[in-house]
């Protein structure tokens, strides 16, 4: 039970960071981001977070044999 709660907390944290990165990237691009390398790194981190979120979500869905 504790592990399930840990995953839920971790998912919330990852989703929040993903959303925050989205905001930062949009703001940087809107302001004509002069540091394209920074934007690229943020996008890479955002993609990593998305993959991690998907991995945790797929692990939290019980297998149902029909």
Beta strands, then each sheet from edge to edge (+ up, - down):
end
